[in-house]
Amino acid sequence: MMDRAGMIIGIGRRKTATAVVKIKEGKGQVFINGREIKEYFPLPYQVDEVITPLAVTETAGHFDVYAKVSGGGISGHVDAVKLGIARAIAKYDPSLVSKLREYGLLTRDPRMKERKKYGQKGARKKFQWTKR
């Protein structure tokens, strides 16, 4: 899907985080919620994780990436943006899908927080049992 500005859109999700990622041909700049990637994700491993799809497909300097992320925490944001970038690249060039699949970058992580059950303290934990 392409928007009015000629950008390719990819949507990524992880836990409760959702990222709408737009890519267009450019110099390789990455902006997340209007900020530089190194400003938004201060830790180097987070930056490396986000740009993995660009590194795997060898398109690191070819695209400018603009992402809007909401919900969840930093870890969810990292994985949501990564999936969004991978999906956008797959739309841009379908021949790169096999390369992205090989590294597991097009697979959404299905793990979610388990709901609390009634009659229990949490999802799995029970209330303390006393014999007497």
The first five atom37 places (N, CA, C, CB, O) and aatype in JSON, in Angstrom:
{
  "aatype": [12, 12, 3, 1, 0, 7, 12, 9, 9, 7, 9, 7, 1, 1, 11, 16, 0, 16, 0, 19, 19, 11, 9, 11, 6, 7, 11, 7, 5, 19, 13, 9, 2, 7, 1, 6, 9, 11, 6, 18, 13, 14, 10, 14, 18, 5, 19, 3, 6, 19, 9, 16, 14, 10, 0, 19, 16, 6, 16, 0, 7, 8, 13, 3, 19, 18, 0, 11, 19, 15, 7, 7, 7, 9, 15, 7, 8, 19, 3, 0, 19, 11, 10, 7, 9, 0, 1, 0, 9, 0, 11, 18, 3, 14, 15, 10, 19, 15, 11, 10, 1, 6, 18, 7, 10, 10, 16, 1, 3, 14, 1, 12, 11, 6, 1, 11, 11, 18, 7, 5, 11, 7, 0, 1, 11, 11, 13, 5, 17, 16, 11, 1],
  "atom_mask": [
    [1, 1, 1, 1, 1],
    [1, 1, 1, 1, 1],
    [1, 1, 1, 1, 1],
    [1, 1, 1, 1, 1],
    [1, 1, 1, 1, 1],
    [1, 1, 1, 0, 1],
    [1, 1, 1, 1, 1],
    [1, 1, 1, 1, 1],
    [1, 1, 1, 1, 1],
    [1, 1, 1, 0, 1],
    [1, 1, 1, 1, 1],
    [1, 1, 1, 0, 1],
    [1, 1, 1, 1, 1],
    [1, 1, 1, 1, 1],
    [1, 1, 1, 1, 1],
    [1, 1, 1, 1, 1],
    [1, 1, 1, 1, 1],
    [1, 1, 1, 1, 1],
    [1, 1, 1, 1, 1],
    [1, 1, 1, 1, 1],
    [1, 1, 1, 1, 1],
    [1, 1, 1, 1, 1],
    [1, 1, 1, 1, 1],
    [1, 1, 1, 1, 1],
    [1, 1, 1, 1, 1],
    [1, 1, 1, 0, 1],
    [1, 1, 1, 1, 1],
    [1, 1, 1, 0, 1],
    [1, 1, 1, 1, 1],
    [1, 1, 1, 1, 1],
    [1, 1, 1, 1, 1],
    [1, 1, 1, 1, 1],
    [1, 1, 1, 1, 1],
    [1, 1, 1, 0, 1],
    [1, 1, 1, 1, 1],
    [1, 1, 1, 1, 1],
    [1, 1, 1, 1, 1],
    [1, 1, 1, 1, 1],
    [1, 1, 1, 1, 1],
    [1, 1, 1, 1, 1],
    [1, 1, 1, 1, 1],
    [1, 1, 1, 1, 1],
    [1, 1, 1, 1, 1],
    [1, 1, 1, 1, 1],
    [1, 1, 1, 1, 1],
    [1, 1, 1, 1, 1],
    [1, 1, 1, 1, 1],
    [1, 1, 1, 1, 1],
    [1, 1, 1, 1, 1],
    [1, 1, 1, 1, 1],
    [1, 1, 1, 1, 1],
    [1, 1, 1, 1, 1],
    [1, 1, 1, 1, 1],
    [1, 1, 1, 1, 1],
    [1, 1, 1, 1, 1],
    [1, 1, 1, 1, 1],
    [1, 1, 1, 1, 1],
    [1, 1, 1, 1, 1],
    [1, 1, 1, 1, 1],
    [1, 1, 1, 1, 1],
    [1, 1, 1, 0, 1],
    [1, 1, 1, 1, 1],
    [1, 1, 1, 1, 1],
    [1, 1, 1, 1, 1],
    [1, 1, 1, 1, 1],
    [1, 1, 1, 1, 1],
    [1, 1, 1, 1, 1],
    [1, 1, 1, 1, 1],
    [1, 1, 1, 1, 1],
    [1, 1, 1, 1, 1],
    [1, 1, 1, 0, 1],
    [1, 1, 1, 0, 1],
    [1, 1, 1, 0, 1],
    [1, 1, 1, 1, 1],
    [1, 1, 1, 1, 1],
    [1, 1, 1, 0, 1],
    [1, 1, 1, 1, 1],
    [1, 1, 1, 1, 1],
    [1, 1, 1, 1, 1],
    [1, 1, 1, 1, 1],
    [1, 1, 1, 1, 1],
    [1, 1, 1, 1, 1],
    [1, 1, 1, 1, 1],
    [1, 1, 1, 0, 1],
    [1, 1, 1, 1, 1],
    [1, 1, 1, 1, 1],
    [1, 1, 1, 1, 1],
    [1, 1, 1, 1, 1],
    [1, 1, 1, 1, 1],
    [1, 1, 1, 1, 1],
    [1, 1, 1, 1, 1],
    [1, 1, 1, 1, 1],
    [1, 1, 1, 1, 1],
    [1, 1, 1, 1, 1],
    [1, 1, 1, 1, 1],
    [1, 1, 1, 1, 1],
    [1, 1, 1, 1, 1],
    [1, 1, 1, 1, 1],
    [1, 1, 1, 1, 1],
    [1, 1, 1, 1, 1],
    [1, 1, 1, 1, 1],
    [1, 1, 1, 1, 1],
    [1, 1, 1, 1, 1],
    [1, 1, 1, 0, 1],
    [1, 1, 1, 1, 1],
    [1, 1, 1, 1, 1],
    [1, 1, 1, 1, 1],
    [1, 1, 1, 1, 1],
    [1, 1, 1, 1, 1],
    [1, 1, 1, 1, 1],
    [1, 1, 1, 1, 1],
    [1, 1, 1, 1, 1],
    [1, 1, 1, 1, 1],
    [1, 1, 1, 1, 1],
    [1, 1, 1, 1, 1],
    [1, 1, 1, 1, 1],
    [1, 1, 1, 1, 1],
    [1, 1, 1, 1, 1],
    [1, 1, 1, 0, 1],
    [1, 1, 1, 1, 1],
    [1, 1, 1, 1, 1],
    [1, 1, 1, 0, 1],
    [1, 1, 1, 1, 1],
    [1, 1, 1, 1, 1],
    [1, 1, 1, 1, 1],
    [1, 1, 1, 1, 1],
    [1, 1, 1, 1, 1],
    [1, 1, 1, 1, 1],
    [1, 1, 1, 1, 1],
    [1, 1, 1, 1, 1],
    [1, 1, 1, 1, 1],
    [1, 1, 1, 1, 1]
  ],
  "atom_positions": [
    [[0.84, -1.18, 0.0], [0.0, 0.0, 0.0], [0.89, 1.25, 0.0], [-0.96, 0.0, 1.22], [1.87, 1.32, 0.75]],
    [[0.54, 2.2, -0.83], [1.33, 3.42, -0.94], [0.43, 4.61, -0.58], [1.93, 3.58, -2.37], [-0.72, 4.67, -1.01]],
    [[0.96, 5.56, 0.21], [0.16, 6.71, 0.56], [0.32, 7.82, -0.48], [0.54, 7.22, 1.95], [0.99, 7.63, -1.5]],
    [[-0.28, 8.97, -0.22], [-0.28, 10.07, -1.2], [1.11, 10.61, -1.5], [-1.15, 11.2, -0.69], [1.38, 11.07, -2.61]],
    [[2.01, 10.54, -0.5], [3.36, 11.1, -0.66], [4.31, 10.13, -1.37], [3.93, 11.47, 0.7], [5.49, 10.43, -1.53]],
    [[3.79, 8.98, -1.81], [4.62, 8.0, -2.49], [5.43, 7.13, -1.55], [0.0, 0.0, 0.0], [6.44, 6.55, -1.95]],
    [[5.0, 7.05, -0.31], [5.69, 6.22, 0.68], [5.0, 4.87, 0.78], [5.72, 6.92, 2.06], [3.79, 4.75, 0.61]],
    [[5.8, 3.85, 1.06], [5.26, 2.5, 1.23], [5.03, 2.26, 2.71], [6.21, 1.42, 0.62], [5.91, 2.55, 3.53]],
    [[3.86, 1.74, 3.05], [3.46, 1.59, 4.45], [3.55, 0.13, 4.88], [2.04, 2.13, 4.66], [3.14, -0.77, 4.16]],
    [[4.11, -0.09, 6.07], [4.13, -1.4, 6.71], [3.69, -1.27, 8.15], [0.0, 0.0, 0.0], [4.13, -0.36, 8.85]],
    [[2.83, -2.15, 8.61], [2.34, -2.09, 9.99], [2.93, -3.25, 10.77], [0.79, -2.12, 10.04], [2.87, -4.41, 10.33]],
    [[3.51, -2.94, 11.93], [4.1, -3.96, 12.79], [3.49, -3.9, 14.17], [0.0, 0.0, 0.0], [3.18, -2.82, 14.67]],
    [[3.32, -5.07, 14.79], [2.78, -5.13, 16.14], [3.6, -6.08, 17.0], [1.31, -5.56, 16.12], [4.16, -7.06, 16.5]],
    [[3.65, -5.79, 18.3], [4.29, -6.68, 19.26], [3.69, -6.38, 20.61], [5.85, -6.49, 19.29], [3.68, -5.23, 21.06]],
    [[3.17, -7.41, 21.29], [2.44, -7.25, 22.55], [1.34, -6.21, 22.34], [3.4, -6.83, 23.72], [0.43, -6.45, 21.56]],
    [[1.4, -5.06, 23.02], [0.36, -4.05, 22.81], [0.89, -2.86, 22.01], [-0.19, -3.56, 24.16], [0.18, -1.87, 21.86]],
    [[2.11, -2.94, 21.51], [2.69, -1.86, 20.72], [2.31, -2.01, 19.25], [4.23, -1.83, 20.87], [2.29, -3.11, 18.71]],
    [[2.01, -0.88, 18.62], [1.69, -0.86, 17.19], [2.53, 0.21, 16.51], [0.16, -0.59, 16.96], [2.61, 1.34, 16.99]],
    [[3.15, -0.15, 15.39], [3.97, 0.79, 14.65], [3.48, 0.9, 13.21], [5.45, 0.36, 14.68], [3.27, -0.11, 12.54]],
    [[3.29, 2.13, 12.76], [2.98, 2.39, 11.36], [4.27, 2.94, 10.75], [1.76, 3.4, 11.18], [4.7, 4.04, 11.09]],
    [[4.87, 2.17, 9.85], [6.17, 2.51, 9.29], [6.0, 2.9, 7.83], [7.17, 1.33, 9.43], [5.34, 2.19, 7.06]],
    [[6.59, 4.02, 7.46], [6.56, 4.48, 6.06], [8.01, 4.57, 5.58], [5.82, 5.87, 5.92], [8.87, 5.13, 6.26]],
    [[8.26, 4.01, 4.4], [9.61, 4.1, 3.83], [9.52, 4.75, 2.46], [10.28, 2.69, 3.73], [8.55, 4.58, 1.72]],
    [[10.57, 5.49, 2.14], [10.7, 6.05, 0.8], [12.17, 6.1, 0.47], [10.04, 7.47, 0.68], [13.02, 6.09, 1.37]],
    [[12.48, 6.14, -0.81], [13.89, 6.19, -1.21], [14.52, 7.46, -0.69], [14.03, 6.1, -2.76], [13.94, 8.55, -0.78]],
    [[15.73, 7.31, -0.12], [16.4, 8.46, 0.48], [17.83, 8.13, 0.87], [0.0, 0.0, 0.0], [18.49, 7.31, 0.23]],
    [[18.3, 8.79, 1.93], [19.69, 8.68, 2.35], [19.94, 7.66, 3.45], [20.18, 10.0, 2.8], [21.09, 7.4, 3.8]],
    [[18.89, 7.08, 4.01], [19.07, 6.1, 5.08], [18.79, 6.64, 6.46], [0.0, 0.0, 0.0], [19.24, 6.06, 7.45]],
    [[18.05, 7.74, 6.56], [17.7, 8.29, 7.86], [16.52, 7.53, 8.45], [17.37, 9.79, 7.74], [15.63, 7.09, 7.72]],
    [[16.53, 7.37, 9.79], [15.44, 6.66, 10.47], [14.88, 7.58, 11.56], [15.94, 5.29, 11.08], [15.61, 8.0, 12.46]],
    [[13.59, 7.87, 11.46], [12.91, 8.7, 12.46], [11.79, 7.91, 13.1], [12.37, 10.0, 11.82], [10.99, 7.26, 12.41]],
    [[11.72, 7.96, 14.44], [10.66, 7.28, 15.16], [9.96, 8.31, 16.03], [11.23, 6.09, 16.02], [10.59, 8.95, 16.87]],
    [[8.65, 8.46, 15.84], [7.85, 9.48, 16.52], [8.48, 10.87, 16.4], [7.67, 9.1, 18.0], [8.49, 11.64, 17.36]],
    [[9.01, 11.17, 15.23], [9.58, 12.47, 14.96], [10.99, 12.7, 15.5], [0.0, 0.0, 0.0], [11.52, 13.8, 15.38]],
    [[11.6, 11.68, 16.09], [12.95, 11.81, 16.64], [13.9, 10.87, 15.94], [12.95, 11.53, 18.15], [13.49, 9.85, 15.38]],
    [[15.18, 11.2, 15.96], [16.22, 10.33, 15.4], [16.2, 8.99, 16.12], [17.63, 10.98, 15.5], [15.83, 8.93, 17.29]],
    [[16.6, 7.92, 15.45], [16.57, 6.58, 16.04], [17.47, 6.49, 17.27], [17.01, 5.54, 15.0], [17.1, 5.84, 18.26]],
    [[18.65, 7.12, 17.24], [19.57, 7.04, 18.38], [19.06, 7.84, 19.57], [20.95, 7.55, 17.97], [19.44, 7.57, 20.71]],
    [[18.21, 8.81, 19.3], [17.61, 9.59, 20.38], [16.45, 8.81, 21.0], [17.13, 10.97, 19.86], [16.26, 8.82, 22.22]],
    [[15.66, 8.14, 20.16], [14.48, 7.41, 20.64], [14.89, 6.11, 21.33], [13.52, 7.1, 19.47], [14.37, 5.78, 22.4]],
    [[15.82, 5.36, 20.73], [16.35, 4.14, 21.32], [17.81, 4.39, 21.72], [16.23, 2.92, 20.33], [18.69, 4.29, 20.86]],
    [[18.08, 4.72, 22.99], [19.44, 5.1, 23.38], [20.44, 3.94, 23.41], [19.41, 5.74, 24.74], [21.64, 4.17, 23.27]],
    [[19.96, 2.72, 23.57], [20.88, 1.59, 23.67], [21.24, 1.05, 22.29], [20.26, 0.47, 24.52], [20.37, 0.91, 21.43]],
    [[22.53, 0.75, 22.07], [22.98, 0.32, 20.74], [22.3, -0.96, 20.24], [24.47, 0.11, 20.75], [22.03, -1.09, 19.05]],
    [[22.03, -1.91, 21.14], [21.42, -3.16, 20.67], [20.0, -2.92, 20.15], [21.39, -4.19, 21.8], [19.54, -3.64, 19.27]],
    [[19.31, -1.92, 20.7], [17.97, -1.6, 20.22], [18.02, -1.04, 18.8], [17.27, -0.6, 21.17], [17.2, -1.39, 17.95]],
    [[18.98, -0.17, 18.56], [19.15, 0.4, 17.22], [19.49, -0.7, 16.22], [20.26, 1.49, 17.23], [18.93, -0.74, 15.12]],
    [[20.42, -1.59, 16.61], [20.82, -2.7, 15.73], [19.62, -3.59, 15.41], [21.94, -3.52, 16.39], [19.46, -4.05, 14.28]],
    [[18.78, -3.84, 16.42], [17.61, -4.7, 16.24], [16.63, -4.07, 15.24], [16.91, -4.95, 17.6], [16.09, -4.76, 14.38]],
    [[16.4, -2.77, 15.37], [15.44, -2.08, 14.51], [15.89, -2.09, 13.05], [15.23, -0.64, 14.98], [15.07, -2.28, 12.16]],
    [[17.18, -1.87, 12.81], [17.65, -1.78, 11.42], [18.06, -3.13, 10.83], [18.83, -0.82, 11.35], [18.63, -3.18, 9.74]],
    [[17.78, -4.22, 11.54], [18.09, -5.56, 11.03], [17.51, -5.82, 9.64], [17.58, -6.6, 12.0], [18.23, -6.32, 8.78]],
    [[16.21, -5.51, 9.38], [15.68, -5.78, 8.03], [16.44, -5.02, 6.94], [14.21, -5.4, 7.97], [16.61, -5.54, 5.84]],
    [[16.88, -3.81, 7.24], [17.64, -3.03, 6.26], [19.01, -3.65, 6.02], [17.78, -1.57, 6.72], [19.5, -3.68, 4.89]],
    [[19.64, -4.14, 7.1], [20.96, -4.74, 6.99], [20.91, -6.07, 6.23], [21.57, -4.95, 8.38], [21.76, -6.34, 5.39]],
    [[19.9, -6.88, 6.53], [19.76, -8.2, 5.9], [19.53, -8.08, 4.4], [18.59, -8.99, 6.55], [20.09, -8.84, 3.61]],
    [[18.71, -7.11, 4.01], [18.4, -6.93, 2.58], [19.38, -6.0, 1.87], [16.99, -6.39, 2.43], [19.24, -5.73, 0.68]],
    [[20.37, -5.52, 2.6], [21.41, -4.62, 2.06], [20.8, -3.37, 1.44], [22.25, -5.36, 1.01], [21.23, -2.91, 0.38]],
    [[19.79, -2.81, 2.11], [19.14, -1.58, 1.65], [19.31, -0.46, 2.67], [17.66, -1.82, 1.36], [18.51, 0.47, 2.7]],
    [[20.34, -0.55, 3.51], [20.51, 0.38, 4.63], [20.6, 1.84, 4.21], [21.74, 0.01, 5.41], [20.02, 2.69, 4.88]],
    [[21.29, 2.17, 3.15], [21.43, 3.56, 2.73], [20.43, 4.01, 1.69], [0.0, 0.0, 0.0], [20.5, 5.14, 1.22]],
    [[19.49, 3.13, 1.32], [18.58, 3.42, 0.21], [17.24, 4.02, 0.64], [18.34, 2.18, -0.56], [16.58, 4.67, -0.17]],
    [[16.84, 3.79, 1.9], [15.51, 4.22, 2.34], [15.58, 5.17, 3.52], [14.66, 3.02, 2.7], [16.43, 5.03, 4.39]],
    [[14.66, 6.13, 3.54], [14.38, 6.92, 4.73], [13.18, 6.25, 5.39], [14.1, 8.45, 4.39], [12.21, 5.9, 4.72]],
    [[13.25, 6.09, 6.7], [12.2, 5.39, 7.44], [11.55, 6.37, 8.42], [12.77, 4.15, 8.2], [12.24, 7.05, 9.18]],
    [[10.23, 6.42, 8.39], [9.46, 7.24, 9.31], [8.46, 6.33, 10.02], [8.72, 8.43, 8.57], [7.63, 5.69, 9.37]],
    [[8.55, 6.26, 11.35], [7.68, 5.35, 12.1], [6.93, 6.1, 13.18], [8.49, 4.2, 12.72], [7.48, 6.98, 13.85]],
    [[5.66, 5.75, 13.36], [4.86, 6.25, 14.48], [4.51, 5.02, 15.32], [3.55, 7.02, 14.0], [3.9, 4.07, 14.83]],
    [[4.92, 5.06, 16.59], [4.71, 3.91, 17.47], [3.87, 4.34, 18.65], [6.05, 3.3, 17.95], [4.07, 5.43, 19.19]],
    [[2.93, 3.48, 19.06], [2.14, 3.76, 20.25], [1.86, 2.48, 21.0], [0.82, 4.46, 19.88], [1.88, 1.39, 20.41]],
    [[1.59, 2.6, 22.28], [1.26, 1.46, 23.13], [2.47, 0.66, 23.53], [0.0, 0.0, 0.0], [3.51, 0.71, 22.87]],
    [[2.34, -0.07, 24.62], [3.41, -0.96, 25.07], [4.62, -0.21, 25.61], [0.0, 0.0, 0.0], [4.54, 0.97, 25.96]],
    [[5.73, -0.92, 25.68], [6.97, -0.36, 26.21], [8.05, -0.33, 25.14], [0.0, 0.0, 0.0], [7.79, -0.59, 23.97]],
    [[9.26, -0.02, 25.58], [10.38, 0.13, 24.64], [10.66, -1.16, 23.87], [11.64, 0.58, 25.39], [10.88, -1.13, 22.66]],
    [[10.66, -2.29, 24.57], [10.94, -3.57, 23.92], [9.89, -3.89, 22.85], [10.97, -4.71, 24.96], [10.23, -4.37, 21.76]],
    [[8.63, -3.61, 23.15], [7.56, -3.8, 22.17], [7.72, -2.87, 20.99], [0.0, 0.0, 0.0], [7.45, -3.25, 19.85]],
    [[8.16, -1.63, 21.27], [8.37, -0.66, 20.2], [9.45, -1.13, 19.23], [8.75, 0.71, 20.79], [9.31, -1.01, 18.02]],
    [[10.54, -1.67, 19.8], [11.66, -2.15, 18.96], [11.16, -3.2, 17.99], [12.8, -2.72, 19.84], [11.4, -3.11, 16.78]],
    [[10.46, -4.21, 18.5], [10.01, -5.32, 17.65], [8.9, -4.89, 16.68], [9.51, -6.47, 18.51], [8.83, -5.38, 15.56]],
    [[8.03, -3.97, 17.12], [6.96, -3.49, 16.24], [7.53, -2.72, 15.05], [5.97, -2.6, 17.02], [7.1, -2.92, 13.91]],
    [[8.51, -1.85, 15.31], [9.13, -1.07, 14.23], [9.89, -2.0, 13.29], [10.07, 0.01, 14.8], [9.86, -1.83, 12.07]],
    [[10.59, -2.98, 13.86], [11.35, -3.94, 13.04], [10.42, -4.7, 12.09], [12.1, -4.95, 13.95], [10.73, -4.84, 10.9]],
    [[9.29, -5.17, 12.58], [8.33, -5.89, 11.74], [7.73, -4.96, 10.69], [7.21, -6.51, 12.61], [7.54, -5.37, 9.55]],
    [[7.44, -3.72, 11.07], [6.89, -2.75, 10.13], [7.86, -2.45, 8.98], [0.0, 0.0, 0.0], [7.45, -2.36, 7.83]],
    [[9.14, -2.3, 9.31], [10.15, -2.05, 8.28], [10.25, -3.25, 7.34], [11.53, -1.76, 8.92], [10.31, -3.09, 6.12]],
    [[10.27, -4.46, 7.91], [10.37, -5.68, 7.1], [9.18, -5.8, 6.15], [10.46, -6.92, 8.01], [9.36, -6.14, 4.99]],
    [[7.98, -5.52, 6.64], [6.78, -5.62, 5.8], [6.78, -4.57, 4.7], [5.52, -5.47, 6.66], [6.35, -4.84, 3.58]],
    [[7.27, -3.37, 5.01], [7.32, -2.31, 4.0], [8.33, -2.66, 2.91], [7.69, -0.96, 4.66], [8.07, -2.44, 1.73]],
    [[9.49, -3.21, 3.31], [10.5, -3.62, 2.32], [9.95, -4.73, 1.43], [11.79, -4.1, 3.04], [10.19, -4.75, 0.22]],
    [[9.19, -5.67, 2.04], [8.6, -6.77, 1.27], [7.6, -6.25, 0.24], [7.91, -7.77, 2.22], [7.49, -6.8, -0.85]],
    [[6.87, -5.18, 0.59], [5.94, -4.58, -0.37], [6.69, -3.86, -1.49], [4.99, -3.6, 0.34], [6.3, -3.91, -2.65]],
    [[7.78, -3.2, -1.11], [8.56, -2.45, -2.09], [9.19, -3.38, -3.13], [9.66, -1.64, -1.39], [9.13, -3.12, -4.33]],
    [[9.8, -4.48, -2.65], [10.47, -5.42, -3.55], [10.14, -6.85, -3.13], [12.01, -5.19, -3.55], [10.8, -7.39, -2.24]],
    [[9.15, -7.49, -3.74], [8.75, -8.85, -3.37], [9.85, -9.89, -3.51], [7.58, -9.26, -4.2], [9.76, -10.97, -2.92]],
    [[10.89, -9.6, -4.28], [11.99, -10.56, -4.42], [12.8, -10.68, -3.13], [12.9, -10.15, -5.58], [13.57, -11.63, -2.98]],
    [[12.65, -9.74, -2.2], [13.39, -9.78, -0.93], [12.67, -10.55, 0.17], [13.66, -8.37, -0.46], [13.2, -10.74, 1.26]],
    [[11.44, -11.01, -0.13], [10.64, -11.72, 0.88], [11.34, -12.97, 1.38], [9.27, -12.08, 0.3], [11.34, -13.24, 2.58]],
    [[11.94, -13.75, 0.47], [12.6, -14.99, 0.9], [13.77, -14.7, 1.83], [13.1, -15.78, -0.33], [14.0, -15.46, 2.78]],
    [[14.5, -13.63, 1.59], [15.62, -13.24, 2.45], [15.11, -12.82, 3.84], [16.42, -12.07, 1.8], [15.7, -13.19, 4.85]],
    [[14.02, -12.07, 3.86], [13.44, -11.64, 5.14], [12.87, -12.82, 5.91], [12.34, -10.6, 4.9], [13.01, -12.89, 7.14]],
    [[12.23, -13.76, 5.2], [11.68, -14.96, 5.85], [12.79, -15.84, 6.43], [10.85, -15.77, 4.84], [12.63, -16.42, 7.51]],
    [[13.91, -15.92, 5.71], [15.04, -16.72, 6.15], [15.52, -16.3, 7.54], [16.19, -16.61, 5.13], [15.92, -17.13, 8.35]],
    [[15.48, -14.99, 7.81], [15.9, -14.46, 9.1], [14.73, -14.3, 10.08], [16.59, -13.11, 8.9], [14.91, -13.79, 11.19]],
    [[13.54, -14.72, 9.69], [12.37, -14.67, 10.57], [11.85, -13.26, 10.82], [0.0, 0.0, 0.0], [11.27, -12.99, 11.87]],
    [[12.06, -12.37, 9.87], [11.69, -10.97, 10.08], [10.26, -10.64, 9.67], [12.64, -10.09, 9.33], [9.77, -9.55, 9.98]],
    [[9.59, -11.54, 8.98], [8.2, -11.28, 8.57], [7.19, -12.01, 9.46], [8.0, -11.69, 7.12], [5.99, -11.98, 9.2]],
    [[7.68, -12.67, 10.5], [6.81, -13.43, 11.39], [6.48, -12.59, 12.61], [7.46, -14.77, 11.8], [7.39, -12.12, 13.31]],
    [[5.2, -12.4, 12.88], [4.79, -11.64, 14.05], [4.94, -12.52, 15.29], [3.34, -11.12, 13.91], [4.57, -13.7, 15.26]],
    [[5.46, -11.95, 16.36], [5.6, -12.68, 17.62], [4.24, -12.74, 18.3], [6.67, -12.01, 18.55], [3.73, -11.69, 18.71]],
    [[3.62, -13.92, 18.43], [2.25, -14.0, 18.92], [2.1, -13.9, 20.44], [1.64, -15.26, 18.45], [0.98, -13.86, 20.94]],
    [[3.21, -13.87, 21.17], [3.11, -13.89, 22.63], [2.49, -12.61, 23.17], [4.49, -14.1, 23.25], [2.92, -11.51, 22.85]],
    [[1.47, -12.79, 24.0], [0.77, -11.67, 24.62], [0.7, -11.93, 26.12], [-0.65, -11.48, 24.02], [0.94, -13.04, 26.59]],
    [[0.38, -10.88, 26.86], [0.21, -11.03, 28.3], [-1.05, -11.86, 28.56], [0.12, -9.64, 29.01], [-2.1, -11.62, 27.95]],
    [[-0.94, -12.83, 29.45], [-2.07, -13.69, 29.77], [-2.98, -12.96, 30.75], [-1.59, -15.05, 30.36], [-2.51, -12.29, 31.66]],
    [[-4.27, -13.09, 30.57], [-5.22, -12.36, 31.42], [-5.27, -12.95, 32.83], [-6.61, -12.38, 30.79], [-5.0, -14.14, 33.04]],
    [[-5.63, -12.09, 33.77], [-5.83, -12.53, 35.15], [-7.12, -13.35, 35.21], [-5.9, -11.3, 36.13], [-8.12, -13.01, 34.57]],
    [[-7.08, -14.44, 35.99], [-8.27, -15.28, 36.14], [-8.98, -14.94, 37.46], [-7.89, -16.8, 36.1], [-8.33, -14.58, 38.45]],
    [[-10.3, -15.06, 37.46], [-11.06, -14.8, 38.69], [-10.79, -15.93, 39.68], [-12.59, -14.67, 38.4], [-10.55, -17.07, 39.28]],
    [[-10.82, -15.62, 40.95], [-10.53, -16.61, 42.0], [-9.04, -16.86, 42.16], [0.0, 0.0, 0.0], [-8.64, -17.73, 42.93]],
    [[-8.22, -16.1, 41.46], [-6.77, -16.23, 41.56], [-6.17, -14.85, 41.7], [-6.18, -16.98, 40.32], [-6.8, -13.83, 41.4]],
    [[-4.91, -14.83, 42.16], [-4.21, -13.56, 42.35], [-3.75, -12.97, 41.03], [-3.02, -13.76, 43.29], [-3.67, -11.74, 40.89]],
    [[-3.44, -13.81, 40.06], [-2.97, -13.34, 38.76], [-3.35, -14.33, 37.67], [0.0, 0.0, 0.0], [-4.34, -15.05, 37.8]],
    [[-2.56, -14.38, 36.6], [-2.85, -15.28, 35.5], [-2.63, -16.74, 35.92], [-1.98, -14.94, 34.29], [-3.43, -17.62, 35.58]],
    [[-1.55, -16.99, 36.65], [-1.24, -18.35, 37.1], [-1.21, -18.47, 38.62], [0.1, -18.79, 36.53], [-1.56, -19.51, 39.18]],
    [[-0.78, -17.39, 39.29], [-0.59, -17.44, 40.75], [-1.94, -17.52, 41.47], [0.18, -16.19, 41.23], [-2.9, -16.82, 41.13]],
    [[-1.98, -18.41, 42.47], [-3.19, -18.58, 43.28], [-3.04, -17.78, 44.57], [-3.44, -20.09, 43.59], [-1.94, -17.37, 44.94]],
    [[-4.18, -17.55, 45.25], [-4.1, -16.95, 46.56], [-3.43, -17.92, 47.51], [-5.49, -16.53, 47.06], [-3.51, -19.14, 47.32]],
    [[-2.77, -17.39, 48.55], [-2.06, -18.24, 49.5], [-3.04, -19.15, 50.23], [-1.26, -17.39, 50.52], [-4.09, -18.71, 50.7]],
    [[-2.67, -20.42, 50.32], [-3.53, -21.4, 50.97], [-3.02, -21.65, 52.38], [-3.57, -22.73, 50.16], [-1.82, -21.86, 52.58]],
    [[-3.92, -21.61, 53.36], [-3.51, -21.92, 54.75], [-4.26, -23.15, 55.22], [-3.79, -20.71, 55.7], [-5.47, -23.29, 55.0]],
    [[-3.53, -24.02, 55.88], [-4.14, -25.27, 56.35], [-5.02, -25.02, 57.57], [-3.05, -26.3, 56.68], [-6.13, -25.56, 57.65]],
    [[-4.54, -24.21, 58.52], [-5.3, -23.92, 59.75], [-5.41, -22.43, 60.01], [-4.66, -24.6, 60.94], [-6.02, -22.03, 61.0]]
  ]
}
